Amino acid sequence: MTIVLRGGRVIDRSGERVVDVEIGDDGRIADVGTGLSGDTDLDASGCVVSPGFVDLHTHLREPGQEDAETIETGARGGALGGYTALVAMPNTEPAMDCAAVVELVRTLGRGAACEIVPTGAMTVGRRGEDMAPMGELVDQGVGIFTDDGTGLQDPRLMRRVMEYSTGLSHRLGRPVVLAQHCEVTALAAGGYMHEGEWSSRLGIPGQPAEAEELMVMRDIALVRLTGAHMHFQHLSTAGSVAMVRDAKAAGLPVTAEATPHHFTLTDAACASYDPVFKVHPPLRSDDDVAAVRRGLADGTIDAIATDHAPHTDHAKELSFDLAPPGMLGLETAFSLALDGLGLDLPDVLALLSWRPAAIAGLSDRHGADIQPGNPANLCVVDPDATWVVSGRAMASRSSNSPFEGRTLRGRVRHTVLEGQPVVVDGEARR
């Protein structure tokens, strides 16, 4: 069955044009032009047709925490948010630290509404003690390694991981990417929000910005020593952004991401004592939020990543200190980026699509220009549509959105995965 996305404005790396997009029954783009015909039309009038989004940082919880999320429900939420690929974090139970668990995640992801891209843990069990069998995982196609949820604390082991990763790049056919959750445990321990004016006013123990910045500083130094490709996850402080900017200016192989909640919310949100606003790294100050926005605008921060972290209602209903950190993000990311950054739409799409695809090594099938022969992994967004956020109405098994009840602008109309519509007129088909 051939499909035509009709009447939309196409935006990709090559520029903008108003054309129809024909998708063949082989899952690839068959033609781009005017007056195209197919077996089925999908209305894209008044909308923008973009390469599908790629999320570098998704917690799908399966295996082991299926009460909060499954690969099926997380991928459905991703498709509703315009994503065609989700990079799955390894903090599952058991952790993705061996070939068997990675293969399980891939198997569970077959037939899902997004391509599921497993990461590998840097250390066994994510315990930060022994290096995981990275070579075995690279031979299985894993290209990103992270102990996300906990930063690797031991600098000697981090150096070993970096050195080993550089020797594996030839086996992968591209640089192995190490993704770091930058948090020095000794400084962050016992803190539940950003350390600053609001933590003092609320009487909630805080985590200083330096807990993040010291690890960013350390890992930049180790990148200089080893030449490893380091990707900094969810940058949240002005100091971290400045250090990454300087590292890039020096030509070091570093990339970075930021989350929508870190460029739209501040630590003042915690004044309600609602654990829905508890997240790691924590929501920061006004100055930090402004710095993250500037970093996204000037290219210091390469991509928007959701850090989608679902938690059950009963977990998030605990007191602020006991509740787990994390927020939903897949279905709101595009809207928040569109309204919250002051960037032109092509720049927002770059941060969500082709730039993260390049970091993840997925450019051959995601984020690619919309032209004949390329895989049909696409989304159609209506930049003018408004909607009201409801956690209960989302595809996730959880409902912990910090944007509950907020009216947002920009909505996904259609999502196409490998030539098949998985979202049509805002309704999931898988």
Secondary structure, 3 states (H helix, E strand, C coil): CCEEEEEEEEEECCEEEEEEEEECCCCEEEEEECCCCCCEEEECCCCEEEECEEEEEECCCCCCCCCCCCHHHHHHHHHHCCEEEEEECCCCCCCCCCHHHHHHHHHHHCCCCCEEEECECCEHHHCCCCECCHHHHHHCCCCEECCCCCCCCCHHHHHHHHHHHHHHHHHHCCCCEEEECCCCHHHHCCCCEECCHHHHHHCCCEECCHHHHHHHHHHHHHHHHHCCEEEECCCCCHHHHHHHHHHHHCCCCEEEEECHHHHHCCHHHHHHCCHHHCCCCCCCCHHHHHHHHHHHHHCCCCEECCCECCCCHHHHCCCCCCCCCCECCCCCHHHHHHHHCCCCHHHHHHHHCHHHHHHCCCCCCCCCCCCCCCECCEEEEEEEEEEECCHHHCCCCCCCCCCCCCEEEEEEEEEEECCEEEEECCEECC
